[in-house]
Amino acid sequence: MSAKVELHLHLEGAAPPDLIRQLAGEKKIDLTGVFAEDGGFATGDFQRFLKVYEAASSVLTTPEDYARLTRAVLERQRDHGVIYGEVFASPQLAAKNDMAAWRDHVDAVREAADGVDGIEWRMIPTCVRHFGPDDAKGAARCAAETAGSFVTGWGMGGDEGAGKPGDFAWSFDCAREAGLGITVHSGEFGGPQSVRDALDDLRPARIGHGVRAIEDLALVDRLAEDGVVLEVCPGSNVYLGVFDRLRAHPIEDLRRRGVRVTVSTDDPPFFRTNMTAEYEALHEAFDWDDGVFHEINRTAARAAFCDEATRAGLLKKLEAAWTT
Ligand SMILES: [Zn+2]
């Protein structure tokens, strides 16, 4: 299993359905409508996904829940060859922007992550775009307060159709001043203008998705020239209908045009995917070989929100895994 770096994964969105079912049972929470007949999550289009995601996440409340979730997610990721991952979690969900509660969650995730060998994690607190800019400020304060060797980034997910990136500038400035690396979901359901606005107003080093930039080649050139890294999640995009099949996905076109692309799974159980499946599908669709996979993983390691010693170690492991 070759070594992989995954930059775009939502902690609650990576929850195995079995764990969610188990927690719901223990807490006697009714999750009618959350599960499909096959036992997986009953997701459909993006709005439906957000609903099911929020319902499933509602069973995750205590630091112990987050520790169990962390162990389950890390073990699955490791099974698919991931050696380093960054995980999104919003202070607005379980911790409700309460600083003490958020701290407890971060500590629980960090301790659980430390206990799983063979994979390293960093945490990226995010705000939920459709909860609005005011609520995002509380999340940014939580992120800034816990910034350090484990909490290393800041981002924004949620419904890209809600509000404008500029509305969230205060939160992004707050996170940047705390030394956090900046990423933002954009160019998934929104078109090129959404990506331009995110670049102009929030100045991210990375963009979550960003794939709709392909509709505007001047923007593609800008991404390539500025070295903005795209956290591309092909399986997620196809599942949610952003592109009707992988062959129609622009990841290869973007890569050939000089944009720095990486590959992640986003919310793998919701989109019925994993890193092995993503790599196999990319090999099938675009004939990507080990050279290309090495390149995208090097890009990911260089764009990781981690210290330089960790980065050097990752680059070494990738070299050993993909060139022999
Ligand atoms: Zn995402």
Boltz pocket constraint, residues with backbone or C-beta under 6 A from the ligand:
constraints:
  - pocket:
      binder: B
      contacts: [[A, 8], [A, 10], [A, 157], [A, 185], [A, 208], [A, 266]]
      max_distance: 6.0
